[in-house]
Amino acid sequence: MTSVTGRRYYDAHLLIIEGHAGSAEKGRDLVCAAVSALAVTLVACLRDREADGQVTLRRCVVRDGYVCVEAEPSPDGADDVRAVFETVETGLRLLADCYPDHVRMD
């Protein structure tokens, strides 16, 4: 089961993704691949925006079965960073709705 926790506090965003979906054997799990694609997209978008000064990544941990991203946008980047998080969270929520035995949104 993949567990997703998203929080917003003040202007900062936190997203934690833990576990493997377990919908198929390792290397053939399309649900896990979809979660991973969304997580990697979030990290890549935020790193691009960090290079542009739109966000500060307080934490960015990516390892097998675990992603933790904590980001604080600059005033100029707040809307864009919020949109990135909302887009990824929407994708994760859709996966949780379609595959409730494999993805859980807290």
PDB file as gemmi writes it, atoms N, CA and C in Angstrom:
CRYST1    1.000    1.000    1.000  90.00  90.00  90.00 P 1                      
ATOM      1  N   MET A   1       0.845  -1.181   0.000  1.00  0.00           N  
ATOM      2  CA  MET A   1       0.000   0.000   0.000  1.00  0.00           C  
ATOM      3  C   MET A   1       0.887   1.240   0.000  1.00  0.00           C  
ATOM      4  N   THR A   2       0.553   2.177  -0.853  1.00  0.00           N  
ATOM      5  CA  THR A   2       1.217   3.476  -0.866  1.00  0.00           C  
ATOM      6  C   THR A   2       0.369   4.446  -0.058  1.00  0.00           C  
ATOM      7  N   SER A   3       1.001   5.145   0.859  1.00  0.00           N  
ATOM      8  CA  SER A   3       0.327   6.127   1.696  1.00  0.00           C  
ATOM      9  C   SER A   3       0.828   7.519   1.321  1.00  0.00           C  
ATOM     10  N   VAL A   4      -0.111   8.438   1.104  1.00  0.00           N  
ATOM     11  CA  VAL A   4       0.234   9.806   0.713  1.00  0.00           C  
ATOM     12  C   VAL A   4      -0.303  10.761   1.767  1.00  0.00           C  
ATOM     13  N   THR A   5       0.572  11.622   2.273  1.00  0.00           N  
ATOM     14  CA  THR A   5       0.185  12.636   3.250  1.00  0.00           C  
ATOM     15  C   THR A   5       0.598  13.998   2.705  1.00  0.00           C  
ATOM     16  N   GLY A   6      -0.354  14.879   2.599  1.00  0.00           N  
ATOM     17  CA  GLY A   6      -0.078  16.237   2.146  1.00  0.00           C  
ATOM     18  C   GLY A   6      -0.541  17.240   3.183  1.00  0.00           C  
ATOM     19  N   ARG A   7       0.274  18.238   3.436  1.00  0.00           N  
ATOM     20  CA  ARG A   7      -0.076  19.277   4.411  1.00  0.00           C  
ATOM     21  C   ARG A   7       0.368  20.637   3.870  1.00  0.00           C  
ATOM     22  N   ARG A   8      -0.374  21.638   4.276  1.00  0.00           N  
ATOM     23  CA  ARG A   8       0.013  23.018   4.010  1.00  0.00           C  
ATOM     24  C   ARG A   8       0.013  23.741   5.344  1.00  0.00           C  
ATOM     25  N   TYR A   9       1.031  24.509   5.591  1.00  0.00           N  
ATOM     26  CA  TYR A   9       1.066  25.317   6.795  1.00  0.00           C  
ATOM     27  C   TYR A   9       1.756  26.620   6.449  1.00  0.00           C  
ATOM     28  N   TYR A  10       1.096  27.696   6.866  1.00  0.00           N  
ATOM     29  CA  TYR A  10       1.515  29.030   6.445  1.00  0.00           C  
ATOM     30  C   TYR A  10       1.623  29.003   4.931  1.00  0.00           C  
ATOM     31  N   ASP A  11       2.785  29.291   4.376  1.00  0.00           N  
ATOM     32  CA  ASP A  11       2.934  29.238   2.923  1.00  0.00           C  
ATOM     33  C   ASP A  11       3.659  27.980   2.459  1.00  0.00           C  
ATOM     34  N   ALA A  12       4.081  27.144   3.378  1.00  0.00           N  
ATOM     35  CA  ALA A  12       4.874  25.963   3.014  1.00  0.00           C  
ATOM     36  C   ALA A  12       3.974  24.780   2.664  1.00  0.00           C  
ATOM     37  N   HIS A  13       4.540  23.865   1.885  1.00  0.00           N  
ATOM     38  CA  HIS A  13       3.851  22.656   1.449  1.00  0.00           C  
ATOM     39  C   HIS A  13       4.698  21.450   1.850  1.00  0.00           C  
ATOM     40  N   LEU A  14       4.024  20.384   2.254  1.00  0.00           N  
ATOM     41  CA  LEU A  14       4.695  19.140   2.604  1.00  0.00           C  
ATOM     42  C   LEU A  14       3.947  17.990   1.938  1.00  0.00           C  
ATOM     43  N   LEU A  15       4.679  17.100   1.278  1.00  0.00           N  
ATOM     44  CA  LEU A  15       4.085  15.904   0.689  1.00  0.00           C  
ATOM     45  C   LEU A  15       4.993  14.726   1.003  1.00  0.00           C  
ATOM     46  N   ILE A  16       4.407  13.685   1.596  1.00  0.00           N  
ATOM     47  CA  ILE A  16       5.143  12.473   1.921  1.00  0.00           C  
ATOM     48  C   ILE A  16       4.442  11.309   1.236  1.00  0.00           C  
ATOM     49  N   ILE A  17       5.200  10.523   0.504  1.00  0.00           N  
ATOM     50  CA  ILE A  17       4.697   9.325  -0.170  1.00  0.00           C  
ATOM     51  C   ILE A  17       5.518   8.159   0.344  1.00  0.00           C  
ATOM     52  N   GLU A  18       4.824   7.162   0.921  1.00  0.00           N  
ATOM     53  CA  GLU A  18       5.526   6.026   1.519  1.00  0.00           C  
ATOM     54  C   GLU A  18       4.937   4.713   1.035  1.00  0.00           C  
ATOM     55  N   GLY A  19       5.818   3.756   0.819  1.00  0.00           N  
ATOM     56  CA  GLY A  19       5.398   2.398   0.510  1.00  0.00           C  
ATOM     57  C   GLY A  19       5.289   2.121  -0.976  1.00  0.00           C  
ATOM     58  N   HIS A  20       4.969   0.881  -1.262  1.00  0.00           N  
ATOM     59  CA  HIS A  20       4.775   0.423  -2.642  1.00  0.00           C  
ATOM     60  C   HIS A  20       3.325   0.006  -2.806  1.00  0.00           C  
ATOM     61  N   ALA A  21       2.776   0.249  -3.970  1.00  0.00           N  
ATOM     62  CA  ALA A  21       1.361  -0.020  -4.208  1.00  0.00           C  
ATOM     63  C   ALA A  21       1.015  -1.499  -4.054  1.00  0.00           C  
ATOM     64  N   GLY A  22       1.873  -2.365  -4.547  1.00  0.00           N  
ATOM     65  CA  GLY A  22       1.632  -3.798  -4.410  1.00  0.00           C  
ATOM     66  C   GLY A  22       0.504  -4.323  -5.274  1.00  0.00           C  
ATOM     67  N   SER A  23       0.235  -3.673  -6.396  1.00  0.00           N  
ATOM     68  CA  SER A  23      -0.839  -4.143  -7.271  1.00  0.00           C  
ATOM     69  C   SER A  23      -0.351  -5.203  -8.266  1.00  0.00           C  
ATOM     70  N   ALA A  24       0.946  -5.388  -8.340  1.00  0.00           N  
ATOM     71  CA  ALA A  24       1.539  -6.399  -9.220  1.00  0.00           C  
ATOM     72  C   ALA A  24       2.962  -6.652  -8.731  1.00  0.00           C  
ATOM     73  N   GLU A  25       3.635  -7.604  -9.337  1.00  0.00           N  
ATOM     74  CA  GLU A  25       5.002  -7.910  -8.933  1.00  0.00           C  
ATOM     75  C   GLU A  25       5.923  -6.728  -9.242  1.00  0.00           C  
ATOM     76  N   LYS A  26       7.000  -6.654  -8.504  1.00  0.00           N  
ATOM     77  CA  LYS A  26       7.968  -5.572  -8.672  1.00  0.00           C  
ATOM     78  C   LYS A  26       8.440  -5.526 -10.138  1.00  0.00           C  
ATOM     79  N   GLY A  27       8.469  -4.343 -10.680  1.00  0.00           N  
ATOM     80  CA  GLY A  27       8.863  -4.158 -12.071  1.00  0.00           C  
ATOM     81  C   GLY A  27       7.700  -4.187 -13.044  1.00  0.00           C  
ATOM     82  N   ARG A  28       6.520  -4.597 -12.578  1.00  0.00           N  
ATOM     83  CA  ARG A  28       5.330  -4.664 -13.427  1.00  0.00           C  
ATOM     84  C   ARG A  28       4.128  -3.962 -12.798  1.00  0.00           C  
ATOM     85  N   ASP A  29       4.375  -3.245 -11.728  1.00  0.00           N  
ATOM     86  CA  ASP A  29       3.304  -2.594 -10.967  1.00  0.00           C  
ATOM     87  C   ASP A  29       3.026  -1.215 -11.567  1.00  0.00           C  
ATOM     88  N   LEU A  30       1.963  -1.134 -12.371  1.00  0.00           N  
ATOM     89  CA  LEU A  30       1.651   0.121 -13.053  1.00  0.00           C  
ATOM     90  C   LEU A  30       1.149   1.202 -12.098  1.00  0.00           C  
ATOM     91  N   VAL A  31       0.489   0.810 -11.017  1.00  0.00           N  
ATOM     92  CA  VAL A  31       0.035   1.794 -10.032  1.00  0.00           C  
ATOM     93  C   VAL A  31       1.247   2.430  -9.348  1.00  0.00           C  
ATOM     94  N   CYS A  32       2.198   1.599  -8.960  1.00  0.00           N  
ATOM     95  CA  CYS A  32       3.417   2.109  -8.333  1.00  0.00           C  
ATOM     96  C   CYS A  32       4.191   3.005  -9.318  1.00  0.00           C  
ATOM     97  N   ALA A  33       4.213   2.610 -10.578  1.00  0.00           N  
ATOM     98  CA  ALA A  33       4.886   3.419 -11.594  1.00  0.00           C  
ATOM     99  C   ALA A  33       4.218   4.781 -11.751  1.00  0.00           C  
ATOM    100  N   ALA A  34       2.891   4.809 -11.686  1.00  0.00           N  
ATOM    101  CA  ALA A  34       2.171   6.078 -11.799  1.00  0.00           C  
ATOM    102  C   ALA A  34       2.468   6.992 -10.616  1.00  0.00           C  
ATOM    103  N   VAL A  35       2.475   6.421  -9.415  1.00  0.00           N  
ATOM    104  CA  VAL A  35       2.810   7.204  -8.218  1.00  0.00           C  
ATOM    105  C   VAL A  35       4.232   7.742  -8.344  1.00  0.00           C  
ATOM    106  N   SER A  36       5.146   6.897  -8.766  1.00  0.00           N  
ATOM    107  CA  SER A  36       6.550   7.310  -8.919  1.00  0.00           C  
ATOM    108  C   SER A  36       6.695   8.423  -9.949  1.00  0.00           C  
ATOM    109  N   ALA A  37       5.973   8.311 -11.053  1.00  0.00           N  
ATOM    110  CA  ALA A  37       6.043   9.348 -12.093  1.00  0.00           C  
ATOM    111  C   ALA A  37       5.566  10.689 -11.555  1.00  0.00           C  
ATOM    112  N   LEU A  38       4.494  10.680 -10.778  1.00  0.00           N  
ATOM    113  CA  LEU A  38       4.007  11.927 -10.182  1.00  0.00           C  
ATOM    114  C   LEU A  38       5.011  12.494  -9.181  1.00  0.00           C  
ATOM    115  N   ALA A  39       5.604  11.628  -8.373  1.00  0.00           N  
ATOM    116  CA  ALA A  39       6.580  12.083  -7.373  1.00  0.00           C  
ATOM    117  C   ALA A  39       7.813  12.681  -8.041  1.00  0.00           C  
ATOM    118  N   VAL A  40       8.320  12.023  -9.053  1.00  0.00           N  
ATOM    119  CA  VAL A  40       9.518  12.515  -9.756  1.00  0.00           C  
ATOM    120  C   VAL A  40       9.203  13.825 -10.477  1.00  0.00           C  
ATOM    121  N   THR A  41       8.000  13.941 -11.010  1.00  0.00           N  
ATOM    122  CA  THR A  41       7.589  15.187 -11.664  1.00  0.00           C  
ATOM    123  C   THR A  41       7.554  16.333 -10.664  1.00  0.00           C  
ATOM    124  N   LEU A  42       6.993  16.082  -9.480  1.00  0.00           N  
ATOM    125  CA  LEU A  42       6.964  17.110  -8.432  1.00  0.00           C  
ATOM    126  C   LEU A  42       8.370  17.579  -8.105  1.00  0.00           C  
ATOM    127  N   VAL A  43       9.265  16.651  -7.860  1.00  0.00           N  
ATOM    128  CA  VAL A  43      10.640  17.000  -7.492  1.00  0.00           C  
ATOM    129  C   VAL A  43      11.314  17.791  -8.614  1.00  0.00           C  
ATOM    130  N   ALA A  44      11.171  17.343  -9.847  1.00  0.00           N  
ATOM    131  CA  ALA A  44      11.811  18.028 -10.977  1.00  0.00           C  
ATOM    132  C   ALA A  44      11.273  19.450 -11.141  1.00  0.00           C  
ATOM    133  N   CYS A  45       9.962  19.614 -11.047  1.00  0.00           N  
ATOM    134  CA  CYS A  45       9.367  20.946 -11.174  1.00  0.00           C  
ATOM    135  C   CYS A  45       9.836  21.880 -10.065  1.00  0.00           C  
ATOM    136  N   LEU A  46       9.899  21.358  -8.842  1.00  0.00           N  
ATOM    137  CA  LEU A  46      10.335  22.197  -7.732  1.00  0.00           C  
ATOM    138  C   LEU A  46      11.809  22.542  -7.822  1.00  0.00           C  
ATOM    139  N   ARG A  47      12.625  21.622  -8.270  1.00  0.00           N  
ATOM    140  CA  ARG A  47      14.056  21.932  -8.435  1.00  0.00           C  
ATOM    141  C   ARG A  47      14.263  23.002  -9.502  1.00  0.00           C  
ATOM    142  N   ASP A  48      13.480  22.944 -10.582  1.00  0.00           N  
ATOM    143  CA  ASP A  48      13.548  23.989 -11.601  1.00  0.00           C  
ATOM    144  C   ASP A  48      13.157  25.337 -11.004  1.00  0.00           C  
ATOM    145  N   ARG A  49      12.105  25.349 -10.215  1.00  0.00           N  
ATOM    146  CA  ARG A  49      11.656  26.598  -9.617  1.00  0.00           C  
ATOM    147  C   ARG A  49      12.616  27.087  -8.527  1.00  0.00           C  
ATOM    148  N   GLU A  50      13.284  26.171  -7.870  1.00  0.00           N  
ATOM    149  CA  GLU A  50      14.292  26.565  -6.885  1.00  0.00           C  
ATOM    150  C   GLU A  50      15.457  27.269  -7.578  1.00  0.00           C  
ATOM    151  N   ALA A  51      15.841  26.758  -8.728  1.00  0.00           N  
ATOM    152  CA  ALA A  51      16.924  27.393  -9.497  1.00  0.00           C  
ATOM    153  C   ALA A  51      16.536  28.798  -9.945  1.00  0.00           C  
ATOM    154  N   ASP A  52      15.233  29.033 -10.124  1.00  0.00           N  
ATOM    155  CA  ASP A  52      14.739  30.357 -10.523  1.00  0.00           C  
ATOM    156  C   ASP A  52      14.424  31.261  -9.331  1.00  0.00           C  
ATOM    157  N   GLY A  53      14.641  30.747  -8.106  1.00  0.00           N  
ATOM    158  CA  GLY A  53      14.390  31.542  -6.912  1.00  0.00           C  
ATOM    159  C   GLY A  53      12.932  31.601  -6.491  1.00  0.00           C  
ATOM    160  N   GLN A  54      12.082  30.727  -7.044  1.00  0.00           N  
ATOM    161  CA  GLN A  54      10.660  30.745  -6.716  1.00  0.00           C  
ATOM    162  C   GLN A  54      10.316  29.935  -5.467  1.00  0.00           C  
ATOM    163  N   VAL A  55      11.233  29.058  -5.049  1.00  0.00           N  
ATOM    164  CA  VAL A  55      10.935  28.190  -3.919  1.00  0.00           C  
ATOM    165  C   VAL A  55      12.223  27.778  -3.227  1.00  0.00           C  
ATOM    166  N   THR A  56      12.140  27.515  -1.942  1.00  0.00           N  
ATOM    167  CA  THR A  56      13.240  26.921  -1.182  1.00  0.00           C  
ATOM    168  C   THR A  56      12.800  25.522  -0.780  1.00  0.00           C  
ATOM    169  N   LEU A  57      13.590  24.533  -1.151  1.00  0.00           N  
ATOM    170  CA  LEU A  57      13.297  23.166  -0.746  1.00  0.00           C  
ATOM    171  C   LEU A  57      13.922  22.940   0.627  1.00  0.00           C  
ATOM    172  N   ARG A  58      13.086  22.855   1.649  1.00  0.00           N  
ATOM    173  CA  ARG A  58      13.576  22.599   3.008  1.00  0.00           C  
ATOM    174  C   ARG A  58      14.023  21.152   3.145  1.00  0.00           C  
ATOM    175  N   ARG A  59      13.227  20.251   2.556  1.00  0.00           N  
ATOM    176  CA  ARG A  59      13.565  18.827   2.538  1.00  0.00           C  
ATOM    177  C   ARG A  59      13.197  18.269   1.177  1.00  0.00           C  
ATOM    178  N   CYS A  60      14.045  17.416   0.679  1.00  0.00           N  
ATOM    179  CA  CYS A  60      13.759  16.716  -0.562  1.00  0.00           C  
ATOM    180  C   CYS A  60      14.487  15.376  -0.496  1.00  0.00           C  
ATOM    181  N   VAL A  61      13.757  14.347  -0.075  1.00  0.00           N  
ATOM    182  CA  VAL A  61      14.321  13.014   0.097  1.00  0.00           C  
ATOM    183  C   VAL A  61      13.610  12.085  -0.872  1.00  0.00           C  
ATOM    184  N   VAL A  62      14.391  11.411  -1.709  1.00  0.00           N  
ATOM    185  CA  VAL A  62      13.833  10.456  -2.657  1.00  0.00           C  
ATOM    186  C   VAL A  62      14.639   9.176  -2.542  1.00  0.00           C  
ATOM    187  N   ARG A  63      13.944   8.106  -2.118  1.00  0.00           N  
ATOM    188  CA  ARG A  63      14.587   6.797  -2.063  1.00  0.00           C  
ATOM    189  C   ARG A  63      13.519   5.737  -2.320  1.00  0.00           C  
ATOM    190  N   ASP A  64      13.929   4.527  -2.458  1.00  0.00           N  
ATOM    191  CA  ASP A  64      13.004   3.441  -2.786  1.00  0.00           C  
ATOM    192  C   ASP A  64      11.865   3.381  -1.770  1.00  0.00           C  
ATOM    193  N   GLY A  65      10.652   3.594  -2.253  1.00  0.00           N  
ATOM    194  CA  GLY A  65       9.484   3.504  -1.398  1.00  0.00           C  
ATOM    195  C   GLY A  65       9.233   4.700  -0.509  1.00  0.00           C  
ATOM    196  N   TYR A  66       9.954   5.812  -0.733  1.00  0.00           N  
ATOM    197  CA  TYR A  66       9.786   6.976   0.145  1.00  0.00           C  
ATOM    198  C   TYR A  66      10.165   8.262  -0.583  1.00  0.00           C  
ATOM    199  N   VAL A  67       9.262   9.222  -0.539  1.00  0.00           N  
ATOM    200  CA  VAL A  67       9.541  10.565  -1.048  1.00  0.00           C  
ATOM    201  C   VAL A  67       8.996  11.550  -0.021  1.00  0.00           C  
ATOM    202  N   CYS A  68       9.814  12.517   0.349  1.00  0.00           N  
ATOM    203  CA  CYS A  68       9.393  13.579   1.266  1.00  0.00           C  
ATOM    204  C   CYS A  68       9.857  14.907   0.677  1.00  0.00           C  
ATOM    205  N   VAL A  69       8.902  15.783   0.413  1.00  0.00           N  
ATOM    206  CA  VAL A  69       9.218  17.095  -0.149  1.00  0.00           C  
ATOM    207  C   VAL A  69       8.552  18.150   0.714  1.00  0.00           C  
ATOM    208  N   GLU A  70       9.368  19.061   1.216  1.00  0.00           N  
ATOM    209  CA  GLU A  70       8.870  20.208   1.972  1.00  0.00           C  
ATOM    210  C   GLU A  70       9.405  21.456   1.291  1.00  0.00           C  
ATOM    211  N   ALA A  71       8.495  22.321   0.871  1.00  0.00           N  
ATOM    212  CA  ALA A  71       8.890  23.473   0.067  1.00  0.00           C  
ATOM    213  C   ALA A  71       8.239  24.747   0.584  1.00  0.00           C  
ATOM    214  N   GLU A  72       9.032  25.807   0.590  1.00  0.00           N  
ATOM    215  CA  GLU A  72       8.530  27.120   0.980  1.00  0.00           C  
ATOM    216  C   GLU A  72       8.692  28.064  -0.210  1.00  0.00           C  
ATOM    217  N   PRO A  73       7.591  28.457  -0.820  1.00  0.00           N  
ATOM    218  CA  PRO A  73       7.697  29.335  -1.987  1.00  0.00           C  
ATOM    219  C   PRO A  73       8.056  30.767  -1.597  1.00  0.00           C  
ATOM    220  N   SER A  74       8.696  31.455  -2.509  1.00  0.00           N  
ATOM    221  CA  SER A  74       8.924  32.887  -2.341  1.00  0.00           C  
ATOM    222  C   SER A  74       7.599  33.587  -2.633  1.00  0.00           C  
ATOM    223  N   PRO A  75       7.459  34.836  -2.248  1.00  0.00           N  
ATOM    224  CA  PRO A  75       6.206  35.546  -2.548  1.00  0.00           C  
ATOM    225  C   PRO A  75       5.869  35.542  -4.038  1.00  0.00           C  
ATOM    226  N   ASP A  76       6.882  35.672  -4.879  1.00  0.00           N  
ATOM    227  CA  ASP A  76       6.642  35.692  -6.327  1.00  0.00           C  
ATOM    228  C   ASP A  76       6.303  34.316  -6.890  1.00  0.00           C  
ATOM    229  N   GLY A  77       6.712  33.250  -6.207  1.00  0.00           N  
ATOM    230  CA  GLY A  77       6.483  31.910  -6.722  1.00  0.00           C  
ATOM    231  C   GLY A  77       5.339  31.161  -6.069  1.00  0.00           C  
ATOM    232  N   ALA A  78       4.646  31.809  -5.124  1.00  0.00           N  
ATOM    233  CA  ALA A  78       3.629  31.110  -4.328  1.00  0.00           C  
ATOM    234  C   ALA A  78       2.536  30.476  -5.187  1.00  0.00           C  
ATOM    235  N   ASP A  79       1.995  31.220  -6.135  1.00  0.00           N  
ATOM    236  CA  ASP A  79       0.906  30.681  -6.955  1.00  0.00           C  
ATOM    237  C   ASP A  79       1.374  29.515  -7.818  1.00  0.00           C  
ATOM    238  N   ASP A  80       2.535  29.647  -8.410  1.00  0.00           N  
ATOM    239  CA  ASP A  80       3.066  28.599  -9.280  1.00  0.00           C  
ATOM    240  C   ASP A  80       3.387  27.332  -8.488  1.00  0.00           C  
ATOM    241  N   VAL A  81       4.013  27.489  -7.341  1.00  0.00           N  
ATOM    242  CA  VAL A  81       4.370  26.335  -6.508  1.00  0.00           C  
ATOM    243  C   VAL A  81       3.102  25.646  -5.994  1.00  0.00           C  
ATOM    244  N   ARG A  82       2.117  26.426  -5.591  1.00  0.00           N  
ATOM    245  CA  ARG A  82       0.848  25.842  -5.143  1.00  0.00           C  
ATOM    246  C   ARG A  82       0.210  25.044  -6.282  1.00  0.00           C  
ATOM    247  N   ALA A  83       0.256  25.570  -7.492  1.00  0.00           N  
ATOM    248  CA  ALA A  83      -0.324  24.875  -8.643  1.00  0.00           C  
ATOM    249  C   ALA A  83       0.389  23.550  -8.915  1.00  0.00           C  
ATOM    250  N   VAL A  84       1.702  23.528  -8.759  1.00  0.00           N  
ATOM    251  CA  VAL A  84       2.459  22.290  -8.959  1.00  0.00           C  
ATOM    252  C   VAL A  84       2.028  21.242  -7.937  1.00  0.00           C  
ATOM    253  N   PHE A  85       1.978  21.615  -6.670  1.00  0.00           N  
ATOM    254  CA  PHE A  85       1.549  20.679  -5.627  1.00  0.00           C  
ATOM    255  C   PHE A  85       0.112  20.206  -5.865  1.00  0.00           C  
ATOM    256  N   GLU A  86      -0.783  21.133  -6.184  1.00  0.00           N  
ATOM    257  CA  GLU A  86      -2.183  20.759  -6.401  1.00  0.00           C  
ATOM    258  C   GLU A  86      -2.337  19.805  -7.578  1.00  0.00           C  
ATOM    259  N   THR A  87      -1.574  20.011  -8.626  1.00  0.00           N  
ATOM    260  CA  THR A  87      -1.646  19.140  -9.793  1.00  0.00           C  
ATOM    261  C   THR A  87      -1.197  17.722  -9.444  1.00  0.00           C  
ATOM    262  N   VAL A  88      -0.065  17.610  -8.762  1.00  0.00           N  
ATOM    263  CA  VAL A  88       0.446  16.294  -8.372  1.00  0.00           C  
ATOM    264  C   VAL A  88      -0.508  15.632  -7.381  1.00  0.00           C  
ATOM    265  N   GLU A  89      -1.020  16.393  -6.421  1.00  0.00           N  
ATOM    266  CA  GLU A  89      -1.959  15.835  -5.450  1.00  0.00           C  
ATOM    267  C   GLU A  89      -3.251  15.377  -6.122  1.00  0.00           C  
ATOM    268  N   THR A  90      -3.692  16.086  -7.143  1.00  0.00           N  
ATOM    269  CA  THR A  90      -4.881  15.659  -7.886  1.00  0.00           C  
ATOM    270  C   THR A  90      -4.628  14.316  -8.562  1.00  0.00           C  
ATOM    271  N   GLY A  91      -3.472  14.159  -9.174  1.00  0.00           N  
ATOM    272  CA  GLY A  91      -3.121  12.881  -9.793  1.00  0.00           C  
ATOM    273  C   GLY A  91      -3.075  11.756  -8.780  1.00  0.00           C  
ATOM    274  N   LEU A  92      -2.501  12.015  -7.620  1.00  0.00           N  
ATOM    275  CA  LEU A  92      -2.433  11.003  -6.566  1.00  0.00           C  
ATOM    276  C   LEU A  92      -3.827  10.671  -6.026  1.00  0.00           C  
ATOM    277  N   ARG A  93      -4.678  11.676  -5.896  1.00  0.00           N  
ATOM    278  CA  ARG A  93      -6.041  11.449  -5.418  1.00  0.00           C  
ATOM    279  C   ARG A  93      -6.830  10.604  -6.424  1.00  0.00           C  
ATOM    280  N   LEU A  94      -6.635  10.858  -7.706  1.00  0.00           N  
ATOM    281  CA  LEU A  94      -7.302  10.048  -8.733  1.00  0.00           C  
ATOM    282  C   LEU A  94      -6.852   8.595  -8.651  1.00  0.00           C  
ATOM    283  N   LEU A  95      -5.559   8.379  -8.431  1.00  0.00           N  
ATOM    284  CA  LEU A  95      -5.061   7.014  -8.266  1.00  0.00           C  
ATOM    285  C   LEU A  95      -5.668   6.361  -7.029  1.00  0.00           C  
ATOM    286  N   ALA A  96      -5.763   7.112  -5.935  1.00  0.00           N  
ATOM    287  CA  ALA A  96      -6.354   6.574  -4.713  1.00  0.00           C  
ATOM    288  C   ALA A  96      -7.826   6.216  -4.930  1.00  0.00           C  
ATOM    289  N   ASP A  97      -8.529   7.030  -5.698  1.00  0.00           N  
ATOM    290  CA  ASP A  97      -9.940   6.748  -5.987  1.00  0.00           C  
ATOM    291  C   ASP A  97     -10.096   5.504  -6.858  1.00  0.00           C  
ATOM    292  N   CYS A  98      -9.215   5.354  -7.834  1.00  0.00           N  
ATOM    293  CA  CYS A  98      -9.298   4.219  -8.762  1.00  0.00           C  
ATOM    294  C   CYS A  98      -8.737   2.928  -8.172  1.00  0.00           C  
ATOM    295  N   TYR A  99      -7.758   3.047  -7.285  1.00  0.00           N  
ATOM    296  CA  TYR A  99      -7.070   1.881  -6.717  1.00  0.00           C  
ATOM    297  C   TYR A  99      -7.006   1.983  -5.189  1.00  0.00           C  
ATOM    298  N   PRO A 100      -8.157   1.989  -4.524  1.00  0.00           N  
ATOM    299  CA  PRO A 100      -8.170   2.203  -3.077  1.00  0.00           C  
ATOM    300  C   PRO A 100      -7.473   1.114  -2.271  1.00  0.00           C  
ATOM    301  N   ASP A 101      -7.284  -0.047  -2.849  1.00  0.00           N  
ATOM    302  CA  ASP A 101      -6.553  -1.124  -2.139  1.00  0.00           C  
ATOM    303  C   ASP A 101      -5.050  -0.947  -2.229  1.00  0.00           C  
ATOM    304  N   HIS A 102      -4.609   0.044  -3.043  1.00  0.00           N  
ATOM    305  CA  HIS A 102      -3.171   0.186  -3.289  1.00  0.00           C  
ATOM    306  C   HIS A 102      -2.609   1.579  -3.007  1.00  0.00           C  
ATOM    307  N   VAL A 103      -3.489   2.587  -3.000  1.00  0.00           N  
ATOM    308  CA  VAL A 103      -3.048   3.968  -2.730  1.00  0.00           C  
ATOM    309  C   VAL A 103      -4.044   4.588  -1.754  1.00  0.00           C  
ATOM    310  N   ARG A 104      -3.510   5.200  -0.695  1.00  0.00           N  
ATOM    311  CA  ARG A 104      -4.346   5.866   0.313  1.00  0.00           C  
ATOM    312  C   ARG A 104      -3.871   7.304   0.495  1.00  0.00           C  
ATOM    313  N   MET A 105      -4.798   8.227   0.419  1.00  0.00           N  
ATOM    314  CA  MET A 105      -4.509   9.648   0.678  1.00  0.00           C  
ATOM    315  C   MET A 105      -4.984   9.970   2.089  1.00  0.00           C  
ATOM    316  N   ASP A 106      -4.090  10.513   2.903  1.00  0.00           N  
ATOM    317  CA  ASP A 106      -4.468  10.946   4.250  1.00  0.00           C  
ATOM    318  C   ASP A 106      -4.878  12.395   4.231  1.00  0.00           C  
TER     319      ASP A 106                                                      
END                                                                             
